[in-house]
Amino acid sequence: MSKIEIDENGYYGNFGGAYIPEMLYPNVEELKSKYLEIMYEDSFQKEFQYLLKDYVGRPSPLYLAERLSEQIGATTYLKREDLNHTGAHKINNAIGQVLLAQRLGKKRIIAETGAGQHGVATATVCALKGLECIVYMGAIDIERQAPNVARMKMLGAKVVPAKSGSQTLKDATNEAIRDWINNPADTHYVIGSVVGPHPYPDMVARFQSVISEEIRKQLKEKTNSELPNYLVACVGGGSNAAGTFYHYLNEESVKLVAIEAAGHGVNSGMSAATTQLGTLGVLHGSKSIVMQTEDGQVVEPHSISAGLDYPGIGPLHAHLFESKRGIFLSATDDEALEAAFNLTRLEGIIPALESSHALAGLKKLDLKKEDVVVVCLSGRGDKDMDTYMKAMG
Ligand SMILES: *Cc1c(COP(=O)(O)O)cnc(C)c1O
């Protein structure tokens, strides 16, 4: 199998690159020419590691879920990203990008958000650093996600409604891009997943790679080997999965399992299972697999979980899929709900709906008793309590 790595133009195999309007060249070029140098400076690493430890609460535990293991029939560990400050893995990337923006001399931070998790993480770090923060959010999402909108406002961010199109994530992204074009000198755009033009997918994967760096150490302590048989993570854009897989991409004995959201079912017309339904296309600045019609119109995705409700997938994952290095499965809304209640009753942990898709995927693997499985529990379920209560009837 050929090595999984990104080339100097930002491609993983056939996917990636930077497909952007000319007006964005200066911003993206600046980032591309400086991100690696800045990220690996001693002073940057010192501050980043310090905040991950004392502010986020890392390392997040690698928890042996004994009752779940018994049910699944294999030793199953949960990587507890749900215990991070602000409740998910997104804070790892938000801290990294805001520190980087400061070193680029940027005074203004913009972000787009769908359900609000990435917006909250970005607003949190901006409050910590005293930076101006503007979050673009679809007008419909602002109504649906009131608690996260309130959190962002309390943190001092300005939440700007995107009122065009379907008034959701895609439209918020367009507004954020427009803002960035108009404010190239003083503004950094914090993208929340391993999507967007190069260097974003690589930069976000590197910030999230702390997840697999810790898994290797923690697994070695617990099992005497750094290598599990399976790593399992849910995929929206793919950042928690990229972080979970990163330091294992070229360990061929470790199976990398990505679980997409099937919504009402892959062929129901109400799904977000991009690798099953998508074709080669360009979305938000990179070439990848995209859910689209024959003439290239993006198809509206559906998932019960807002964080997986995305019609594309990061270029790393498109390459893992095409090269067969990754195993891509999907879980429906109902399967995710069932997995959420199952984990809650077995382990006393209420998972985010996104993470519940990863848990639902466990049943679809042909596991043996001696297998060691690590599931990325990307976030906690507090934000999903309305949905869970409706499901309880
Ligand atoms: C946003 C989110 C996701 C999906 O995003 P990825 O970039 O695919 O990780 C998954 N889980 C949680 C808890 C989230 O908030």
Ligand as a Chemical Component Dictionary entry (heavy atoms), coordinates in Angstrom:
data_LIG
# 
_chem_comp.id                   LIG 
_chem_comp.type                 NON-POLYMER 
_chem_comp.pdbx_formal_charge   0 
_chem_comp.three_letter_code    LIG 
# 
loop_
_chem_comp_atom.comp_id 
_chem_comp_atom.atom_id 
_chem_comp_atom.alt_atom_id 
_chem_comp_atom.type_symbol 
_chem_comp_atom.charge 
_chem_comp_atom.model_Cartn_x 
_chem_comp_atom.model_Cartn_y 
_chem_comp_atom.model_Cartn_z 
_chem_comp_atom.pdbx_ordinal 
LIG C1 C1 C 0 -18.738 18.956 14.681 1  
LIG C2 C2 C 0 -18.761 17.641 15.328 2  
LIG C3 C3 C 0 -18.504 16.446 14.608 3  
LIG C4 C4 C 0 -18.287 16.415 13.123 4  
LIG O1 O1 O 0 -17.171 17.113 12.653 5  
LIG P1 P1 P 0 -15.846 16.369 12.167 6  
LIG O2 O2 O 0 -15.052 17.452 11.553 7  
LIG O3 O3 O 0 -16.248 15.312 11.193 8  
LIG O4 O4 O 0 -15.205 15.782 13.368 9  
LIG C5 C5 C 0 -18.465 15.247 15.304 10 
LIG N1 N1 N 0 -18.714 15.191 16.627 11 
LIG C6 C6 C 0 -18.992 16.311 17.349 12 
LIG C7 C7 C 0 -19.263 16.162 18.802 13 
LIG C8 C8 C 0 -19.022 17.565 16.729 14 
LIG O5 O5 O 0 -19.307 18.652 17.452 15 
# 
loop_
_chem_comp_bond.comp_id 
_chem_comp_bond.atom_id_1 
_chem_comp_bond.atom_id_2 
_chem_comp_bond.value_order 
_chem_comp_bond.pdbx_ordinal 
LIG C1 C2 SING 1  
LIG C2 C3 SING 2  
LIG C2 C8 DOUB 3  
LIG C3 C4 SING 4  
LIG C3 C5 DOUB 5  
LIG C4 O1 SING 6  
LIG O1 P1 SING 7  
LIG P1 O2 DOUB 8  
LIG P1 O3 SING 9  
LIG P1 O4 SING 10 
LIG C5 N1 SING 11 
LIG N1 C6 DOUB 12 
LIG C6 C7 SING 13 
LIG C6 C8 SING 14 
LIG C8 O5 SING 15 
# 
